[in-house]
Amino acid sequence: MSSLHVVIPAGGAGTRLWPLSRQSWPKYLLEVERERSLLRAAIERVEPLAADVCVVTSPATARLVAEQVDGAAVPTEVMAEPSPKNSMPAIGLAAAIIEYRHGRDALVGSFAADHAIADEQRFRRVVSEAMRAADHGWIVTIGITPTHPATGYGYIETGASIDGLAARGVTSFTEKPDATRAGHYLARGGYLWNAGMFIARCGVLLDALAEEHPEMARGLRALARLDRPSRQANEIWDALPAIAIDHAVAEPQASAGRVAVCARPAISAGPTWATTRRWLSARATPTVSRGSVTSR
């Protein structure tokens, strides 16, 4: 099985846990568990599977992010996007660079910077299953087994099992529902919470993007071949639409029968005020160590 090139989009306005998090200190920089930030935890939990890691962030937080990744066990770089464009341009540019460096069949995996996951070994087993499915040409997402009718998650409607793989087809993605519809999903069964994680071959992901948004795919692949910041690079980036990977690729490709999902229980998403009460009063401003920024 191919090794995994990990992409971690680290954006956000820092509003969900305000005033602990803010624009200058987003949630993923908070130390929530075991004296490490959410971002550092995200990197460390995938290191055993990763060939390298790329954290995509803003120029305003690039230095802070570099301090967090300093000393990582695998080669890790920080890429500062010129302006926020949502997840598809960020993940797509990283995938285009990986494709340019390592070829179309290289596996790229996108993981959130601010999730809290209790059983990391179990999580890595799920990621390994997803990598195997991606090696067979699927765009793969990771679902969370729902425990209650949550309204803060999007939902994945699952289809039939895929022969020879620990995965199921994805029938559709749905936006965050109201409480009544969320309860219906749980009662009906066959639905998972959308964790916002995706794994695919670079060529498969970018070719799927080219089907849906050909100008964006061309622009990202052109950017990957530029070896330094330039006016041309800024013009290409500025012309890209701001769109989430779910809307740009996952939803239409699921309709075409090309998306799979791997899921296990005990995978949870990022903290909220409810889950931070136990450590809130004891926490001071997080501390970081020094590092350096690398960028393209």
C-alpha positions in Angstrom: 0.0 0.0 0.0 1.2 3.5 -0.8 2.4 5.8 1.9 0.2 8.8 2.8 1.0 12.5 2.1 -1.0 14.3 4.8 -2.6 17.7 4.3 -4.0 19.6 7.3 -6.0 22.7 6.5 -5.6 25.1 9.5 -7.8 28.1 8.8 -10.8 29.4 10.7 -11.7 32.7 12.3 -11.2 31.6 15.9 -14.9 32.2 16.9 -16.1 28.9 18.2 -14.2 29.0 21.5 -14.0 32.7 21.8 -12.4 34.2 23.9 -10.0 31.3 24.3 -9.7 31.1 20.5 -9.7 34.2 18.3 -8.5 35.2 14.9 -4.9 35.6 16.1 -5.0 32.3 18.1 -7.4 29.8 16.4 -8.9 26.8 18.2 -6.3 24.4 16.8 -3.5 26.1 18.7 -5.2 25.5 22.1 -3.7 22.8 24.3 -6.7 20.6 25.0 -5.1 17.2 25.8 -1.8 15.8 27.1 -0.1 19.2 27.0 -0.2 19.5 23.3 -2.3 21.6 20.9 -5.0 20.2 18.8 -2.8 20.8 15.7 0.1 19.0 17.2 -2.2 16.1 18.1 -3.5 16.0 14.6 0.1 15.7 13.2 1.2 13.1 15.8 -1.8 10.8 15.3 -1.1 10.4 11.6 2.7 10.3 11.7 3.0 6.5 11.8 1.2 6.4 8.4 2.6 9.6 6.9 5.4 10.1 4.4 5.2 13.8 5.1 2.8 16.5 6.3 1.8 19.9 4.8 -0.2 22.3 7.0 -2.0 24.9 5.0 -2.7 28.1 6.9 -2.9 31.9 6.5 0.1 34.3 6.5 -1.1 35.7 9.8 -0.8 32.3 11.6 2.1 30.8 9.6 4.7 31.6 12.2 2.6 30.2 15.1 1.9 27.0 13.1 5.6 26.6 12.3 6.3 26.7 16.0 3.8 23.9 16.5 5.2 21.6 13.8 8.8 22.1 14.9 10.3 18.7 15.8 7.7 16.6 14.0 8.7 13.0 13.4 8.1 13.2 9.6 9.1 16.0 7.2 6.6 18.8 7.7 6.1 22.0 5.9 3.9 25.0 6.4 2.2 26.5 3.3 0.6 30.0 3.7 -2.2 30.6 1.2 -2.3 34.2 0.0 -6.0 34.6 0.9 -8.7 32.3 2.4 -10.5 30.3 -0.3 -12.2 27.5 1.8 -11.0 23.9 1.8 -11.0 22.9 -1.9 -8.3 25.3 -3.1 -6.2 24.7 0.0 -6.4 20.9 -0.3 -6.3 20.9 -4.1 -3.1 23.0 -4.2 -1.4 20.7 -1.8 -2.6 17.7 -3.8 -1.3 19.3 -7.0 2.1 19.9 -5.5 2.2 16.2 -4.2 1.2 15.0 -7.7 3.9 17.1 -9.3 6.5 15.8 -6.9 5.5 12.2 -6.5 3.2 11.3 -9.3 -0.5 10.8 -10.0 -0.8 7.6 -7.8 0.5 9.2 -4.7 -2.1 9.1 -1.9 -3.1 12.4 -0.3 -5.1 12.6 2.9 -6.8 15.7 4.3 -7.4 15.8 8.1 -8.9 18.5 10.3 -6.5 20.5 12.5 -8.9 20.7 15.5 -10.4 17.2 16.1 -10.1 15.4 19.4 -9.8 11.7 19.0 -9.5 9.4 22.0 -8.4 6.1 20.5 -5.7 7.0 18.1 -4.6 3.4 17.3 -8.2 2.6 16.3 -8.3 5.8 14.2 -5.2 4.8 12.4 -6.7 1.4 11.6 -9.7 3.2 10.0 -7.3 5.5 8.0 -5.4 2.4 6.9 -8.6 0.9 5.6 -9.4 4.2 3.8 -5.9 4.2 2.2 -6.5 0.7 0.9 -9.8 1.8 -0.7 -8.1 4.9 -2.1 -5.5 2.7 -3.7 -8.3 1.0 -5.5 -9.3 4.3 -7.1 -12.0 5.5 -4.7 -12.3 9.0 -3.2 -12.7 8.0 0.5 -14.1 9.8 3.4 -14.1 8.9 7.1 -17.5 8.8 8.9 -18.2 9.0 12.6 -20.7 6.6 14.0 -23.5 8.8 15.5 -24.4 8.5 19.1 -27.2 11.0 19.2 -29.2 13.2 16.8 -26.6 15.9 16.5 -27.4 19.1 14.5 -23.8 20.3 14.4 -22.6 17.7 11.8 -23.4 17.1 8.2 -24.5 13.5 7.5 -23.3 10.8 5.1 -25.9 8.4 3.7 -24.2 5.0 3.2 -24.9 2.5 0.5 -23.8 -1.1 -0.1 -20.6 -2.7 1.1 -17.7 -2.7 -1.4 -16.4 -6.1 -2.2 -12.9 -6.8 -0.7 -12.7 -3.5 1.2 -13.7 -2.4 4.7 -15.8 0.4 3.2 -19.2 1.2 1.9 -20.4 3.3 -1.0 -21.6 6.8 -0.3 -25.1 7.5 -1.6 -25.2 11.2 -0.6 -23.9 13.9 1.7 -26.4 16.1 3.5 -26.0 19.5 5.2 -26.4 19.9 9.0 -30.0 19.0 9.7 -32.5 20.2 12.3 -33.2 18.1 15.3 -36.2 16.3 13.8 -34.4 15.3 10.6 -31.3 14.2 12.6 -33.6 12.0 14.8 -35.0 10.5 11.6 -31.5 9.7 10.3 -30.6 7.8 13.5 -33.9 6.0 13.6 -33.6 4.9 10.0 -29.9 3.9 10.2 -27.3 3.9 7.5 -26.2 7.5 8.3 -22.8 8.7 9.6 -21.6 12.0 10.8 -19.3 13.7 8.3 -15.9 14.1 9.7 -14.6 16.2 6.8 -11.6 13.9 6.1 -10.8 12.7 2.6 -8.2 10.3 1.2 -7.6 9.7 -2.5 -4.9 9.3 -5.2 -3.8 12.8 -6.2 -4.7 12.1 -9.8 -8.1 10.7 -8.9 -8.9 13.8 -6.8 -7.7 16.4 -9.2 -9.3 14.6 -12.2 -12.6 14.6 -10.3 -12.1 18.3 -9.6 -11.4 18.8 -13.4 -14.8 17.2 -14.2 -16.7 19.6 -11.9 -14.5 22.7 -12.0 -12.0 22.5 -14.9 -10.6 26.0 -14.5 -9.8 25.4 -10.9 -8.0 22.2 -11.5 -6.0 23.8 -14.3 -5.1 26.7 -12.1 -4.0 24.5 -9.1 -1.9 22.3 -11.4 -0.3 25.4 -12.9 0.4 26.8 -9.4 2.1 23.5 -8.4 4.7 24.0 -11.2 5.7 27.5 -10.0 8.7 27.3 -7.8 8.4 30.7 -6.1 5.8 33.4 -5.3 5.1 35.7 -8.2 2.5 38.0 -9.7 1.4 35.2 -12.0 0.8 32.9 -9.0 -1.2 35.6 -7.1 -3.4 36.1 -10.2 -4.1 32.4 -10.6 -4.9 32.1 -6.9 -7.1 35.2 -6.8 -9.2 33.8 -9.7 -10.0 30.5 -7.9 -13.5 30.3 -6.4 -13.9 29.8 -2.7 -15.6 26.5 -2.2 -15.5 23.6 0.2 -14.2 20.2 -1.0 -17.6 18.7 0.0 -19.4 20.8 -2.6 -16.7 20.9 -5.2 -15.9 17.2 -5.4 -17.5 14.9 -2.7 -21.2 15.5 -3.3 -21.1 15.3 -7.1 -18.7 12.4 -7.1 -20.9 10.5 -4.6 -23.9 11.0 -7.0 -21.7 9.4 -9.7 -20.9 6.4 -7.4 -17.2 7.2 -6.9 -17.0 7.9 -3.2 -16.6 5.4 -0.4 -16.7 5.8 3.4 -14.8 4.0 6.2 -16.2 4.3 9.7 -15.7 3.1 13.2 -17.0 4.2 16.6 -14.9 6.3 19.1 -13.9 8.9 16.5 -15.0 12.3 17.7 -14.8 15.8 16.3 -13.3 18.9 17.7 -14.1 20.4 21.2 -16.8 22.8 22.0 -17.5 24.8 25.2 -19.3 21.8 26.6 -16.2 19.6 26.2 -13.8 22.2 27.4 -15.3 23.0 30.8 -13.2 20.3 32.6 -10.0 22.1 31.7 -11.1 25.7 31.0 -10.5 27.0 34.5 -7.1 25.4 34.8 -5.7 26.5 31.4 -3.6 29.6 30.8 -2.6 30.8 27.3 -0.9 27.9 25.5 2.8 27.9 25.1 4.8 26.8 22.0 8.3 26.1 21.0 10.3 27.9 18.2 10.4 26.7 14.6 10.6 28.0 11.1 8.3 28.6 8.2 8.7 26.9 4.8 6.5 27.9 1.9 6.2 27.7 -1.8 
